[in-house]
């Protein structure tokens, strides 16, 4: 069962081709988490904000990362792991 986190985080991404973004790794709890796979990605409008959601795996856990295009901020929305 996913646990909601909702913390701002730092994310390294690859831009392109075009307007695409691909998260490569992110910092959370003073630890670097390397993204091994992107399971799914989708867009959502929240008022005037455009949010890009990424369901990613690190091999040991599943995470939902959200990028606010308007605010240019990354957030860790949730984590699904036995121990994080």
Residue pairs with C-beta under 8 A, 6 or more apart in sequence:
1 80
2 62
2 64
2 78
2 79
2 80
3 78
3 79
3 80
3 84
4 77
4 78
5 28
5 76
5 77
5 78
5 79
6 75
6 76
6 77
7 28
7 75
7 76
8 73
8 74
8 75
9 26
9 27
9 28
9 65
9 74
9 75
9 76
10 26
10 27
10 74
11 23
11 25
11 26
11 27
11 65
11 67
11 74
12 23
12 24
12 25
12 26
13 21
13 22
13 23
13 24
14 21
14 22
14 24
15 21
21 52
21 67
22 38
23 35
23 38
23 54
23 56
23 65
24 34
24 35
25 32
25 33
25 34
25 35
26 32
26 33
26 35
26 63
26 65
26 74
26 76
27 33
28 76
29 84
33 58
33 63
34 58
35 56
35 57
35 58
36 57
36 58
36 59
37 56
37 57
38 54
38 55
38 56
38 57
39 55
39 56
39 57
39 62
40 54
40 55
41 52
41 53
41 54
41 55
42 52
42 53
43 50
43 51
43 52
43 53
44 50
44 51
44 53
45 51
48 70
49 68
49 69
49 70
49 71
50 68
50 69
50 70
51 66
51 67
51 68
51 69
52 66
52 67
52 69
53 64
53 65
53 66
53 77
54 64
54 65
54 66
54 67
55 62
55 63
55 64
56 62
56 63
56 64
56 65
57 63
60 81
61 79
61 80
61 81
61 84
62 79
62 80
62 81
63 76
63 78
63 79
63 80
64 76
64 77
64 78
64 79
65 74
65 75
65 76
65 77
66 74
66 75
66 76
66 77
67 73
67 74
67 75
68 74
68 75
